[in-house]
Amino acid sequence: MKLSTDEIIEGCRKGKQLAQSELFRLHAPKLLGVCFRYVGSRELAEDLLQDTFVKIFANIHSYRGDGSFEGWMRIIAVNTCLSWIRKNKNLAREIELNQKHDRMFEEQEESEVFPITADVLMQQISTLPDGYRVVLNLFAIEGFSHKQISEKLGISESTSRSQYSRAKSFLSKKVMELIQK
């Protein structure tokens, strides 16, 4: 028996295990991808996915239906990852160190876009320094503004912009290296 999204949400609100299992089955793969993009480690992403679902189940009563349910869950996943990063790494300090390191190198020219698979691109994103990866994900994938990113991470808007620019350059360089192999 296939449950509708509304039935799954209502079942989860009532603590029904069948609804919770169905919600996990339907949305875990996408949310695992979100977590992986932020932390770059599958094992850690799986741990954060579990934390995400604990929060989803604990807070599902607060979902009002104003936006998409998947979007609501995605925000929880992103915030779970950002909380872990803030707690376990001094992200602002790392961003500052990345900026000092990057000033030693000339800016790379923008290159043409070459076709690569999403898996290869995700693997390359996972190798970015944490500061680059987090800002790239928040801006390019999640759609946050640099102002919102600065507030979430405790950095300036200009730092967010420069981290995004450097992430793109760094990622472009890595992709070019792959293509030239």
N, C-alpha and C positions, 0 to 999 in steps of 0.2 A: 504494500500500500504506500503510495507516494503522497507525502505531506506537502501542502502549499507552504510558502514562506510565512504567511500569517499563522498557519497552524503550528509551524515549527516554533515561531516566536512565542505564541501563546503556551505551547507545551513547555518551552524552556522557562517561561515565567512561573509555571506551576511545578517546575523541578522534575519534569518527566524525562527519564533517561533516554527513551526512544527519540524524543525531539532533540535532545542534546547530542546524541550520537549522529543523527541526521544532519544537524547543523555543522558538526565537526567534519563529517564526511564530505559535505558539499563545499565547505569554505576553507578547510585546512590547507589544501594545496596553494591557493592564491595567497593566503595570509602567511604561509611559510615563505613564499617568494618575497613578500614584503619584508619579513624579518631578516631573511638572508641578505637582501640588498643593503640593509643597515649595518649588519655585524660581520658579514663576509665569511662566516663559518657555519656550515650546515648543522653541526652539533649544537652550537649556541643558539642558532635560529630555531631549532626544534624545541629547546628549553624555553625560549621566549614565546614561541607559539603556544606552548602549554600555559604559560603565565597569561598570555593574551586571552585564551579561552576561559581561564578561571575568572578573569575580569569581565569578560563578556557575560558569562553566566551570572556572576554576582551583580552586574549592573543592567541586565537586560530590561528590568522594569523601568529604567530611565529612558529607554528608546521610545520616542513619541511618534515615530512614523513620519516626521517632517521631511527627512531626506531618505536616501537609499539606505537600506539596512546594511548592505555590503560596505558602503562608504562609512557608516557608523562604526562597523567592526574594524575597518582599515585604520581609522583614526586611533582606535584603541591599540592596535598592533604597532603603529608608528610611535605612539606615546610610550608604550611599554618598552620598545627598543631604545628610544631616546632616554628614558629613565635609567635603563641599564647602563647605557653609555655614560651618562652623567655621573652615575654612582661609581662606576668601575674605571673610568678613564677621565683624565682632566682634559676634556675636549677643547675648551677654550685655550688652554695652554698649548695643546698640540697644534691647533690652528695657527697660533702665534708663531710657533717654531717652524711650521710649514712655510709661512710667509717669509721668514728670514732666510730659510733654505732656498726658496724659489727665487729670491732676488739675485742669487748668484748665477742664475741661468737666464739666457735671453728668452723672450716670449717666442713660442713656436708659431709659425704661420698656420692659418687654418688650412686644412687639407680637404681634398675631395672626400665624399662619403663613399665607402666601399661596402658592398653587400657582405655581411657576416651574419651568422646565426644569432638568435637571441641568447642562446646558452653561452656562446663565446663572449658576447657582450657582457652578460651578467657575470661571467667569470672574471673578466677584466675589471668590471666595476668593483668586484669583491677585493681586488688587489690594491685599490686606491687607499691612500692614507685615510684614517678615520674621518678627519675633518672634511676632506674633499668629498668622501663617499656620502657622508650625512647631508651636507649642503646640496650636493647633486641630487640626491634622492628627494629631499624636501622641496627643492625648487623645480627641477625638471620632471619629476615623476609624480609627486604629491600635489604640486601646484601652489605651494605656499609662496607668498611674496618675500622679498628680502627683509622687509620690515618684520613680518611674522617670524621668519627664521631667526632674526637677531634677537627677538623677544624670547623665543623658545630656547635658544642656545646661550644667551647672555653674551652676545658679540655685537659689534656694530654692523649697520647695514652695509657699509663699504667693505667690511671684512667678509660678509656673506657674499657680496658680489664678486670679490676677488677670489674667494675660495671656489665659487662656481666656475669662474673663468679658468682658474688653474686646473680644476677637475676636468673640464672639457679638454684643455690642452694636454694634460697628462694622459687622459683616456685616448685622445686622438693619437698621441705618440705611441702608446702601447698597441693600438689597433694597427697602426702603420708598420710596426715591428713584426706583428703577426703576418700581415699581408706580404711583407717582403721576404718572409722565410720560405 
